[in-house]
Structures are given as structure tokens and as C-alpha cells.
Amino acid sequence: TNYHWLPELMQRFQRKHPRVDLQIDPDATYRPAESLLAGTIDLAIMSSEVADRRLQVRRLFDDEMVVVMKAGHELASRDYVRPKELAAQTLLTYNTLEENFAYQRLLRPAGLMPRAHKQVRLTEAAIELVRAGMGVSVLSRWAVAPQLASGTLVARPLTSRGLRRQWKAVTLRAARSAGYLDDFIKLLVQSPSPRLRGEGQG
């Protein structure tokens, strides 16, 4: 739910396709594959695995997941955050704990649970809670790039190897190829905002 990189991309798309009505469907966030199959959306941007053969997947970019905290937080002095150190915090997540990427990849395999957990459905709200010292969150580095640049938030890698995930554009395989959809996906691939910030720059 963090869109600071999206308006410029939308403007470029609308200049090329002024007659295409471009809308964001927040409700589809919870069940993107099902929304595609039901025909309520044309394109989903997903990081979860896609197993349904009726869906076509095109890789967009990888991004780095980092622990985000307020300036001056005890973990800010670390080069990276260990799973046990993350588990000692109040963890703010967009989805349920069981659905959370960091929990699935790091905490659960190590038999760890966060000291406390709060589900926050808006990235902007989670960022404000982190800035207020109400907990830490694990977010894409590019999603908090403005706050990191201003110094209001600090980010540290998860483990010495870091934690990355892959984003993909997903459409119906049986749908007739639409040039405007292909153009939008090309813009996503070319967009410097998520892709370059996802490479850990800044």
C-alpha cells in the first residue's frame, strides 16, 4: 500500500494510452490471484508464489527487505539484525503474522515468535508507528526511501546475507494480449523507483 513511486509511472502510461482507464483496486490486495481469475482486475503485482497454470507470470524486479526503525533505536547501531534480535521487538506487519514474509522465512524456521505483534493494513500507518517508537517493521528498502533519505527512519539488513523477494506481474494466460497491459508491464520493469531502490541503493 505504498505508492510514492507510482504517480510518475501512471503519468507516463496515460500519455501513451489516454483512453485507458487506469485504476487501483485495494480490495484485490488480499486475494490477487482470485481477483484475476474472477475478471475483476487485469493485472496483479505480486511477490507470493503463483502455481495456477491459468495465470501468466512475468518477473519484474527483486527487492531487499530491511528492518525499519526509528532513529536512535537500539538496533540502529548494528550492521545487520539477527532473527533473535528481531523476535525481541514489537513487530508491525501489513498482513497476519503467519502470512508475513520475514516470519515465514526467518522467525518460524528458527522457532521464534516476536515479543509482540500488531497488524497494520496501511504501510503509511506502519511507518508512522515505527517513527513514534511503537515497534519495528520489515519493509522493502525502496518503500521507505524518502524516510531513509530524510533521516526520520533507519533501516538495517536482516541477517548478514540480507533477505530478498521477487516481484512479478501476473495476468490471465487465456486473456487476449492487450498492448496497453504489455506497455504498463514494460514501464514497471524500466521504472527506477522500485527496481534500483530494491538493489539497496541510498
C-alpha positions, 0 to 999 in steps of 0.5 A: 500500500505504498505508492510514492513511486507510482504517480510518475509511472501512471503519468507516463502510461496515460500519455501513451494510452489516454483512453485507458482507464487506469485504476487501483483496486485495494480490495484485490490486495488480499486475494490477487490471484482470485481477483484475476481469475474472477475478471475483476482486475487485469493485472496483479503485482505480486511477490507470493508464489503463483502455481495456477497454470491459468495465470501468466507470470512475468518477473519484474524486479527483486527487492531487499527487505530491511528492518525499519526503525526509528532513529536512535533505536537500539538496533540502529547501531548494528550492521545487520539484525539477527532473527533473535534480535528481531523476535525481541521487538514489537513487530508491525506487519501489513498482513497476519503474522503467519502470512508475513514474509520475514516470519515465514522465512526467518522467525518460524524456521528458527522457532521464534515468535516476536515479543509482540505483534500488531497488524497494520493494513496501511504501510503509511500507518506502519511507518508512522508507528515505527517513527513514534517508537511503537515497534519495528517493521520489515519493509522493502528498502525502496518503500521507505526511501524518502524516510531513509533519505530524510533521516526520520527512519533507519533501516538495517539488513536482516541477517548478514546475507540480507533477505530478498523477494521477487516481484512479478506481474501476473495476468490471465494466460487465456486473456487476449494480449492487450498492448496497453497491459504489455506497455504498463508491464514494460514501464514497471520493469524500466521504472527506477523507483522500485527496481534500483531502490530494491538493489539497496541503493541510498 
